[in-house]
Every structure is written in structure tokens, then in C-alpha cells.
Amino acid sequence: MRRISLPLIWVLVVAAGLACLTQSSGAEWKVTEEVKDGVKWIHNPATPKDGVREIKLRELWRKGGDPEDEEAEIFGVIVAIFQDHDGNICMVDMQLSEIRVYSPEGELLRSMGRAGEGPGEFQQAGAGCLLPDGGYGVVQTWPGKIIKFNSDGTPAGTFVPKVEGAGPGAGFLVTYGAGAAGDNLVIACMNQVVDQTKGVMDRDNILGVFDIEGNMIARLIGYQDQMNFAQGIQINEVDSGRFRDRWTATTDGTIYAVLPFFGYEIRAFDPQGKEQMVITREYETIKRTDEEVQGLEEIYAGFTRQVPNAVLNIEKSHKDVASLRMGPGGTLWAQSSEGRWRLPEGAI
């Protein structure tokens, strides 16, 4: 049996318990609302309504171990963890090209997928999601598509979002993420169309709602740009970090997304893509340290080293909203740059 050289990785599953609640400073908490072009805007102050909550985590179980241990469960690179309708924990492994499904108690229920291009096979997995019918999806970055599995783990075909200009000989579709929104799928993707005669590549970056046949129902947010190969491959952090991983959806089809790199604005859309609400918060952008800028440059260096004429543009400040997730009870959780980069000692 062929062994793959893998790093030592542990996957921990924890439960959160509320340890204490510190009330806010007595100042009156006040939210304001207004309507712009028929859309409600809700403006929140900087201070939290109910103060700062301190949550302590309690480990439930763990998997993983030393790759040299024949009995250990070995992981490669986990790119996504999500739960199915039964509360099982699903892990997408990019390096091993598989999904593992564990019960809430940590029992391995099934493993599906392998490297390749046939049924139930994938490569370059970048994300994973639960499908509207309860099956599992693996988001393959390129060629962009979603490999589907039934709830029992058997292959269920592929899903390719249909965007204008994509297709054999026309465009190169890249998919970054997907998630169920009611009976449809929300997909973050980019279609690239190269014009060899002009030496340019037009890129269409999309966060859209698609039906189960792959047809686009609505374009939520996005932007278009053009790369001129003679001027060097422009790698702009603002472009690459706008909304690819800063969106989430509910089971009833409501979609939340962030577009601006700087600016605390969360937009809510209905299942048909109509904008319903914008949530804002008073927030001060956090400037990066020299070490943080250098660390990001080193992350991008793996790509820029392969592209001799690449031009890298890194921002001097962190994006205000780092990520969005749906929390318990249908609550929306937004991670700020402060919550990601300026944590108190002892917090994760």
C-alpha cells in the first residue's frame, strides 16, 4: 500500500459553554435605521448590546496522530468542515481527495471520493458543502465544478455553474465555494476568458444563486476586471479577498455577503437574489504590522515564484470583516479583523 508523506494533524471537536457575561459600560446602546433605494440599512454602534461574552471550549473528541503510527487516522490538508442534517461532521481533505463523515460522538461513518476525473473523483478540492437534497458536495477549484455524492456516499454526478462566456474553448471557470440556500446553491466563482490576439484576460467574479440544473437565478455581487499580460500579472489582495470566503446562507434561502474590503457592511438577499437589508457597524480599520504584511507576502510567494512577471499588491491594513458564518439558532456570526488579529491573551 502506498503511503503519502503527511504532516502531523489533529482535528479537535469542541463544545462551547458560556463562562461569564460582562455587561457593557452603562452607555445607552442605540441602533439607527434608514431606507436607501428601497433597502433597509441597520446601523449598529461599536459597542456590543449585551457586553462581551467569554466562552470557554470543552474538548469532546479528537482524531489524528503521527503518520508513522499504523493505527492513527491520518489527515492531509483539511479545507472544509461542515455538518449534515443529522449533525454528522464532514471533513473535506484536499491532499487525500476524500470526504470523511463522523458521527457527533466521533465515530467514522463513511469515507467517499478519491483522486481522479471519473465518477466520485476529484482533485484540487477547495471547499465542501451540504447540498439542498441532503447529499454532499466537493468544490473543485479548477476545472471549476462541484462533485456530488448521495447521502449514503455513492457518486451522484457533477454540477457545473453556467455562466456567460464559459465552456470548452471559451472560458476557464474557477470555483471557490458553494452552499445550499433553500432549494438552490450559492456559488462563488470566476470565469476567465483569454484573448490571445490582444494579450489580455477578462475576468468575471461572481457570487450567484444557481438552480439544481446549473442555471444562474441571480447575480448577488461581483466585479469584472482585465489582466494585461504585457503589464504583468496583477495580484491584488483587495480583488482576491472581496467576497470569496465572506458569505453564508441559511436553510430557508437567505444569503448574507460582504463586498467591500474596507467597510463593515453585510448585505442580506432573498432566495431570488433581491437585496433585503444592509447591516453596518461603527468600526475602525486595523493597520497591519510589518510582520503581518511580510507573512501575507510569504503566503502569496508560492504563486508569484511560478509567475515571473507577477505584480503583488498587499494592503497595509486588514479587511474589516474577515468571515461570516451561521451560528446556533439561526444567528449570523461575523468575525472582524479585531476578532481575528487582535485577540486578548489566552483567546483563540
Residue pairs with C-beta under 8 A, 6 or more apart in sequence:
3 67
4 76
4 95
4 96
5 67
6 67
6 74
6 75
6 76
6 95
7 67
8 64
8 65
8 66
8 67
9 64
9 74
9 75
9 76
9 78
10 62
10 63
10 64
10 65
11 62
11 63
11 64
11 75
11 78
11 81
11 91
12 59
12 62
13 59
13 60
13 61
13 62
13 89
13 102
13 106
14 57
14 58
14 59
14 60
15 57
15 58
15 60
16 55
16 56
16 57
16 58
17 55
17 56
17 57
17 58
18 53
18 54
18 55
19 54
19 55
19 56
20 53
20 54
21 50
21 51
21 53
21 54
22 51
22 52
22 53
22 54
23 50
23 51
24 47
24 48
24 49
24 50
24 51
24 52
25 47
27 47
29 45
29 47
29 49
30 45
31 42
31 43
31 44
31 45
32 42
32 43
33 40
33 41
33 42
33 43
34 40
34 41
34 43
35 41
36 278
39 275
39 276
39 277
39 278
40 276
40 277
40 278
41 277
41 278
41 280
42 277
42 278
42 279
42 280
43 280
43 281
43 282
44 279
44 280
44 281
44 282
45 281
45 282
46 281
46 282
46 283
46 284
57 348
60 106
61 105
61 106
63 73
63 75
63 102
63 106
64 72
64 73
64 74
64 75
65 71
65 72
65 73
65 74
66 72
67 74
73 108
74 96
75 91
75 93
75 96
76 93
76 94
76 95
76 96
77 93
77 94
77 95
78 91
78 92
78 93
78 94
79 92
79 93
79 94
79 125
79 126
79 127
79 128
80 90
80 91
80 92
80 125
80 127
80 128
80 129
80 139
81 89
81 90
81 91
81 92
82 89
82 90
82 128
82 129
82 130
83 89
83 90
83 130
84 90
84 101
84 130
84 134
84 136
84 151
85 130
85 134
87 104
88 101
88 102
88 103
88 104
88 109
89 101
89 102
89 103
89 104
90 99
90 100
90 101
90 102
90 128
90 130
90 136
91 99
91 100
91 101
91 102
92 98
92 99
92 125
92 127
92 128
92 138
93 99
93 100
93 125
94 124
94 125
94 126
96 115
97 113
97 114
97 115
97 116
97 121
97 122
97 123
97 125
98 111
98 112
98 113
98 114
99 111
99 112
99 113
99 128
99 136
99 138
99 149
100 108
100 110
100 111
101 108
101 109
101 110
101 111
101 112
101 136
101 153
102 108
102 109
103 109
110 152
110 153
111 153
112 120
112 136
112 149
112 153
112 154
112 155
113 120
113 121
113 122
113 138
113 147
113 149
114 120
114 121
115 121
115 122
115 123
116 122
116 123
117 123
119 155
119 157
120 147
120 149
120 154
120 155
121 147
122 138
122 140
122 147
123 140
124 140
124 141
124 142
125 138
125 139
125 140
125 141
126 139
126 140
126 141
126 175
126 176
126 177
127 138
127 139
127 176
127 177
127 178
128 136
128 137
128 138
128 139
129 136
129 137
129 139
129 146
129 177
129 178
129 179
129 180
129 185
130 136
130 137
130 179
130 180
131 137
131 148
131 180
131 185
132 180
132 182
132 183
132 184
132 185
132 212
133 151
134 151
135 148
135 149
135 150
135 151
135 156
136 148
136 149
136 151
136 153
137 146
137 147
137 148
137 149
137 159
137 178
138 146
138 147
138 149
139 146
139 175
139 176
139 177
139 178
140 146
140 147
140 175
141 174
141 175
141 176
142 172
142 173
142 174
142 175
143 172
143 173
144 160
144 161
144 172
144 173
144 174
144 175
144 189
145 158
145 159
145 160
145 173
145 175
146 158
146 159
146 160
146 175
146 178
146 185
146 187
147 155
147 158
148 155
148 156
148 157
148 158
148 159
149 155
149 156
150 156
159 185
159 212
159 214
160 173
160 214
161 173
161 175
161 187
161 189
161 208
161 210
161 214
161 216
162 210
162 214
162 215
162 216
163 171
163 173
163 189
163 191
163 204
163 206
163 208
163 216
164 191
164 204
165 171
165 191
165 193
165 202
165 204
166 173
166 191
170 193
171 191
171 192
171 193
172 191
172 192
172 193
172 194
173 189
173 190
173 191
173 192
174 189
174 190
174 191
174 192
175 187
175 188
175 189
176 188
176 189
176 190
176 244
176 245
177 187
177 188
177 244
177 245
177 247
178 185
178 186
178 187
178 188
179 185
179 186
179 247
179 248
179 249
180 186
180 249
180 251
181 209
181 249
181 250
181 253
181 254
181 255
181 271
182 251
182 252
182 253
182 271
183 211
183 212
183 253
183 271
184 209
184 210
184 211
184 212
184 217
184 253
184 271
185 209
185 210
185 211
185 212
186 207
186 208
186 209
186 210
186 220
186 247
186 249
186 255
187 206
187 207
187 208
187 210
188 206
188 207
188 243
188 244
188 245
188 247
189 205
189 206
189 208
190 203
190 204
190 205
190 206
191 203
191 204
191 206
192 201
192 202
192 203
193 201
193 202
193 203
193 204
194 200
194 201
195 201
195 202
199 228
199 229
199 230
200 226
200 227
200 228
200 229
201 226
201 227
201 229
202 224
202 225
202 226
203 224
203 225
203 226
203 227
204 222
204 224
205 222
205 223
205 224
205 225
205 239
205 242
206 216
206 219
206 222
207 219
207 220
207 221
207 222
207 243
207 247
207 257
208 216
208 217
208 218
208 219
208 220
208 222
208 273
209 216
209 217
209 218
209 220
209 255
209 269
209 271
209 272
209 273
210 216
210 217
211 217
217 272
217 273
218 269
218 272
218 273
218 274
219 273
220 255
220 257
220 267
220 269
220 273
221 243
221 257
221 259
221 267
222 243
223 239
223 242
225 239
227 233
227 234
229 309
231 311
232 309
232 310
232 311
233 307
233 309
233 310
233 311
234 311
234 313
235 300
235 303
235 304
235 310
235 311
235 312
235 313
236 313
237 261
237 296
237 313
237 314
237 315
238 261
238 313
238 315
241 261
241 319
242 258
242 259
242 260
242 261
243 257
243 258
243 259
245 323
246 257
246 258
246 321
246 322
246 323
246 324
247 255
247 256
247 257
247 258
247 324
248 255
248 256
248 324
248 325
248 326
248 332
249 255
249 256
249 326
250 326
250 330
252 271
253 270
253 271
254 268
254 269
254 270
254 271
254 276
255 268
255 269
255 270
255 271
255 273
256 266
256 267
256 268
256 269
256 324
256 332
257 266
257 267
257 269
257 324
258 265
258 266
258 267
258 321
258 324
259 265
259 267
260 320
261 315
261 319
261 320
262 285
262 317
262 319
262 320
263 320
264 280
264 281
264 282
264 283
264 320
264 321
264 336
265 278
265 279
265 280
265 321
266 278
266 279
266 280
266 321
266 324
266 332
266 334
267 275
267 277
267 278
267 279
268 275
268 276
268 277
268 278
268 279
269 275
269 276
270 276
279 332
283 320
283 336
285 317
285 318
285 320
285 337
286 317
286 318
286 337
286 338
286 341
286 342
287 316
287 317
287 318
288 296
288 315
288 316
288 317
288 318
288 341
292 318
292 341
293 314
293 316
296 314
297 312
297 314
300 312
300 314
303 310
304 310
304 312
318 337
318 340
318 341
319 337
320 336
320 337
321 334
321 335
321 336
321 337
322 335
322 336
322 337
322 339
322 340
323 334
323 335
323 340
324 332
324 333
324 334
324 335
325 332
325 333
325 335
326 332
326 333
327 333
